[in-house]
Amino acid sequence: MECPDAKLTMKSKLFLKDLLKLTGLEMSFGVMEPNTRGPFAHRHKNNEELYLVLSGNGVMEADGKEYDLKEGSVMRVTPAAVRRLSSGDRGLTYICIQTRKDSLEGYTMTDAEIL
């Protein structure tokens, strides 16, 4: 995957926090070739993750359970859950958003100012 504006080339995942100067979340764009298993299982100390599947199919393993993913799937994973992502026969393109659990102080209806 190439991001010419950032002069970056990455094989499967592009982290956007520094590129976009994000201050309240980490965001990444991922592309997995068909039938690929993520390189490692992991969990987080504080951050929950939200996966938004843009295309393809796959499986999220979380705490010993498997969850099927397809285009349009949205999945939240708690920080302590051990997770590993795998793509299916159509590959997997997704966005992953990480933010600190229980940190949301406002959202569109409570944080927005109608002008």
ChimeraX attribute file (.defattr): number of C-alpha atoms within 10 A of each C-alpha:
attribute: neighborCount
match mode: 1-to-1
recipient: residues
	/A:1	13
	/A:2	12
	/A:3	10
	/A:4	8
	/A:5	7
	/A:6	11
	/A:7	7
	/A:8	11
	/A:9	12
	/A:10	12
	/A:11	11
	/A:12	13
	/A:13	17
	/A:14	19
	/A:15	16
	/A:16	16
	/A:17	14
	/A:18	11
	/A:19	11
	/A:20	11
	/A:21	10
	/A:22	11
	/A:23	8
	/A:24	12
	/A:25	14
	/A:26	19
	/A:27	21
	/A:28	15
	/A:29	18
	/A:30	19
	/A:31	20
	/A:32	23
	/A:33	17
	/A:34	16
	/A:35	15
	/A:36	15
	/A:37	17
	/A:38	13
	/A:39	9
	/A:40	8
	/A:41	13
	/A:42	13
	/A:43	18
	/A:44	16
	/A:45	11
	/A:46	14
	/A:47	20
	/A:48	19
	/A:49	22
	/A:50	17
	/A:51	20
	/A:52	20
	/A:53	21
	/A:54	18
	/A:55	17
	/A:56	21
	/A:57	24
	/A:58	27
	/A:59	18
	/A:60	21
	/A:61	17
	/A:62	19
	/A:63	13
	/A:64	11
	/A:65	10
	/A:66	14
	/A:67	12
	/A:68	13
	/A:69	23
	/A:70	21
	/A:71	15
	/A:72	13
	/A:73	14
	/A:74	15
	/A:75	15
	/A:76	13
	/A:77	19
	/A:78	19
	/A:79	19
	/A:80	15
	/A:81	17
	/A:82	16
	/A:83	21
	/A:84	19
	/A:85	21
	/A:86	21
	/A:87	24
	/A:88	19
	/A:89	12
	/A:90	15
	/A:91	18
	/A:92	26
	/A:93	22
	/A:94	23
	/A:95	18
	/A:96	19
	/A:97	19
	/A:98	20
	/A:99	17
	/A:100	17
	/A:101	13
	/A:102	9
	/A:103	9
	/A:104	9
	/A:105	7
	/A:106	9
	/A:107	8
	/A:108	7
	/A:109	8
	/A:110	8
	/A:111	9
	/A:112	9
	/A:113	7
	/A:114	5
	/A:115	3
